[in-house]
Amino acid sequence: MNKLPTEYFNVDGARIAYTQHGDGPDLLLLHGNSSSKKEFTKYQGDYFHDFHTIAVDSRGHGETVSPAADFNFNRYSDDVLALCAGRGITSAYVIGYSDGGNLSLHLAKKAPHIFKKLVAISPNYLAGGLNDTFLSGTRNAVKVFSFLSRLGLPAKRFVMRLELMTNDIGLTEADLQGIHASLKIIYAEHDLIKEEHILEMARLIPNCGLQKILKANHLTIFERKETLDCIRQYFQEP
């Protein structure tokens, strides 16, 4: 597939970058931390070519142009909803990976009337749901790059992205219990997210589907055949 042209949507002082491809039901693709819509190149060109896929760059990521203000999932979800409204999307599927999975949780809470089915791959709603070693290392990185930023080096946006992982995502237990959208969580046997945290989320969210991908980790789960087959099957269920 040739490189897809980047398009932009203006919202709340930002130019949200996205690519779209294919014909069929609308499918939003939401990337992980410090990544971009490019993460979904094969999803758009190969895996879900029979959907109208829209891969979005969140603020502070990829080609999206936005002020250096707070990055948070509430703002990100409002951006996605504004994009849907601007493009006339009233019914869509969602695949969110890692931080994109966290964003999917916000969308499921805010707009179950728009999002028919949402897949959250390796999400977490509390920072403490992350692997302890990874969380500790990320917090140390925040301290180092915050210091470099104070020295005048261009590290502020990197710090703000890291802080998305070191803070809770802004949803409470009650929020999860109030999700009425159709949602499926997929996670890896060797994930960066603690299994007990995943199981707790699935317990809190009413009628939440759950699938564990064996012999996979947080990075490899994204394009595993088992993951793609699981998503396909879920989307095809009545």
Number of C-alpha atoms within 10 A of each C-alpha: 8 6 9 14 9 15 14 17 15 16 15 12 9 15 20 27 22 26 21 20 19 15 11 12 14 22 26 23 27 29 25 22 17 16 17 21 23 18 16 23 16 13 19 26 17 11 16 18 15 16 19 19 27 19 26 30 26 33 26 23 22 18 19 21 18 18 13 11 11 14 18 19 24 15 16 18 22 16 22 20 18 18 19 17 11 12 10 9 16 13 15 18 20 25 22 23 28 24 25 28 27 26 30 28 29 24 24 25 19 20 15 17 13 17 24 18 21 27 28 25 27 29 28 25 25 20 17 16 19 22 14 14 10 14 19 13 12 17 17 12 16 21 13 13 20 19 15 15 16 11 10 10 11 12 17 19 21 17 21 21 20 18 19 18 22 20 15 18 20 13 16 12 13 10 15 20 16 15 22 17 23 19 25 22 23 22 28 24 16 18 20 22 26 19 19 10 17 21 12 12 21 19 15 16 22 16 15 16 15 17 15 20 19 13 12 18 17 17 15 14 25 22 13 14 12 16 22 16 12 17 20 13 10 17 16 7 7 4
